[in-house]
């Protein structure tokens, strides 16, 4: 096995880490989930990161992409509604706002690795 193969985590492991961090953030009370709470977190300057499910409607994606651009909040599309909801202990969630700087930075690093 080459050195590069050992250092490069696989996609499934990174996705699992993202879901785990989201669950940790929820337990810490640092999450706004669902469209209403995510929008509220963004507009009240509490959100440090917004994640939208990849299978969300185009209208929802555009709404949050524009809102995050206006308020200068990092925006990522990740996972699906079922996966986000399961990680947060709910049924389905299309949007999540992370309201903690440290957790948001950790999630950003993982999401950047997934997007590379």
PAKOLLO-651983 format. One record per residue (C-alpha): residue number from 1; residue in three letters; x, y, z. Coordinates in steps of 0.02 Angstrom, whole numbers. Last residue first. Layout:
% residues N
DONU | NUM | Ala | X | Y | Z
...
This chain:
% residues 116
DONU | 116 | Unk | -602 | 884 | -156
DONU | 115 | Unk | -783 | 907 | -96
DONU | 114 | Unk | -767 | 776 | 41
DONU | 113 | Unk | -608 | 856 | 108
DONU | 112 | Unk | -696 | 1025 | 111
DONU | 111 | Unk | -842 | 946 | 206
DONU | 110 | Unk | -723 | 877 | 337
DONU | 109 | Unk | -634 | 1043 | 362
DONU | 108 | Unk | -799 | 1137 | 368
DONU | 107 | Unk | -869 | 1016 | 498
DONU | 106 | Unk | -723 | 1050 | 614
DONU | 105 | Unk | -740 | 1238 | 588
DONU | 104 | Unk | -927 | 1230 | 623
DONU | 103 | Unk | -897 | 1130 | 782
DONU | 102 | Unk | -776 | 1262 | 843
DONU | 101 | Unk | -885 | 1411 | 794
DONU | 100 | Unk | -1047 | 1345 | 871
DONU | 99 | Unk | -1218 | 1385 | 796
DONU | 98 | Unk | -1222 | 1250 | 661
DONU | 97 | Unk | -1372 | 1279 | 548
DONU | 96 | Unk | -1457 | 1127 | 472
DONU | 95 | Unk | -1572 | 1110 | 322
DONU | 94 | Unk | -1676 | 976 | 237
DONU | 93 | Unk | -1714 | 875 | 394
DONU | 92 | Unk | -1807 | 710 | 397
DONU | 91 | Unk | -1860 | 602 | 544
DONU | 90 | Unk | -1769 | 672 | 694
DONU | 89 | Unk | -1623 | 616 | 803
DONU | 88 | Unk | -1502 | 741 | 727
DONU | 87 | Unk | -1398 | 612 | 633
DONU | 86 | Unk | -1559 | 527 | 576
DONU | 85 | Unk | -1628 | 691 | 508
DONU | 84 | Unk | -1469 | 729 | 413
DONU | 83 | Unk | -1466 | 554 | 338
DONU | 82 | Unk | -1651 | 556 | 293
DONU | 81 | Unk | -1641 | 727 | 210
DONU | 80 | Unk | -1489 | 679 | 105
DONU | 79 | Unk | -1304 | 701 | 121
DONU | 78 | Unk | -1214 | 867 | 99
DONU | 77 | Unk | -1239 | 1035 | 15
DONU | 76 | Unk | -1129 | 1165 | 96
DONU | 75 | Unk | -1147 | 1349 | 143
DONU | 74 | Unk | -1020 | 1457 | 235
DONU | 73 | Unk | -1101 | 1613 | 310
DONU | 72 | Unk | -1073 | 1786 | 235
DONU | 71 | Unk | -1246 | 1855 | 282
DONU | 70 | Unk | -1290 | 1892 | 100
DONU | 69 | Unk | -1206 | 1735 | 33
DONU | 68 | Unk | -1292 | 1631 | 167
DONU | 67 | Unk | -1463 | 1702 | 119
DONU | 66 | Unk | -1433 | 1673 | -66
DONU | 65 | Unk | -1377 | 1492 | -40
DONU | 64 | Unk | -1518 | 1466 | 85
DONU | 63 | Unk | -1658 | 1519 | -33
DONU | 62 | Unk | -1576 | 1440 | -185
DONU | 61 | Unk | -1563 | 1270 | -100
DONU | 60 | Unk | -1741 | 1279 | -36
DONU | 59 | Unk | -1808 | 1325 | -209
DONU | 58 | Unk | -1707 | 1188 | -292
DONU | 57 | Unk | -1790 | 1063 | -178
DONU | 56 | Unk | -1686 | 967 | -54
DONU | 55 | Unk | -1601 | 805 | -111
DONU | 54 | Unk | -1426 | 870 | -75
DONU | 53 | Unk | -1474 | 908 | 104
DONU | 52 | Unk | -1426 | 1085 | 155
DONU | 51 | Unk | -1287 | 1124 | 278
DONU | 50 | Unk | -1265 | 1298 | 351
DONU | 49 | Unk | -1111 | 1354 | 449
DONU | 48 | Unk | -1071 | 1486 | 580
DONU | 47 | Unk | -1253 | 1522 | 624
DONU | 46 | Unk | -1297 | 1643 | 765
DONU | 45 | Unk | -1309 | 1800 | 658
DONU | 44 | Unk | -1496 | 1822 | 695
DONU | 43 | Unk | -1539 | 1801 | 511
DONU | 42 | Unk | -1441 | 1639 | 494
DONU | 41 | Unk | -1508 | 1562 | 654
DONU | 40 | Unk | -1688 | 1607 | 608
DONU | 39 | Unk | -1668 | 1535 | 433
DONU | 38 | Unk | -1602 | 1373 | 506
DONU | 37 | Unk | -1743 | 1368 | 634
DONU | 36 | Unk | -1878 | 1391 | 501
DONU | 35 | Unk | -1803 | 1274 | 372
DONU | 34 | Unk | -1771 | 1129 | 489
DONU | 33 | Unk | -1628 | 1114 | 610
DONU | 32 | Unk | -1545 | 1246 | 718
DONU | 31 | Unk | -1399 | 1162 | 804
DONU | 30 | Unk | -1289 | 1208 | 953
DONU | 29 | Unk | -1388 | 1119 | 1089
DONU | 28 | Unk | -1237 | 1014 | 1142
DONU | 27 | Unk | -1331 | 856 | 1095
DONU | 26 | Unk | -1366 | 932 | 925
DONU | 25 | Unk | -1183 | 977 | 901
DONU | 24 | Unk | -1132 | 799 | 944
DONU | 23 | Unk | -1256 | 730 | 818
DONU | 22 | Unk | -1188 | 848 | 685
DONU | 21 | Unk | -1011 | 793 | 729
DONU | 20 | Unk | -1061 | 611 | 708
DONU | 19 | Unk | -1145 | 645 | 539
DONU | 18 | Unk | -988 | 732 | 477
DONU | 17 | Unk | -878 | 591 | 542
DONU | 16 | Unk | -985 | 461 | 453
DONU | 15 | Unk | -969 | 560 | 292
DONU | 14 | Unk | -780 | 562 | 311
DONU | 13 | Unk | -776 | 373 | 339
DONU | 12 | Unk | -884 | 341 | 186
DONU | 11 | Unk | -774 | 453 | 78
DONU | 10 | Unk | -611 | 364 | 117
DONU | 9 | Unk | -474 | 441 | 220
DONU | 8 | Unk | -316 | 484 | 123
DONU | 7 | Unk | -160 | 460 | 229
DONU | 6 | Unk | -147 | 272 | 204
DONU | 5 | Unk | -174 | 280 | 17
DONU | 4 | Unk | -41 | 416 | 0
DONU | 3 | Unk | 92 | 309 | 85
DONU | 2 | Unk | 67 | 171 | -42
DONU | 1 | Unk | 0 | 0 | 0
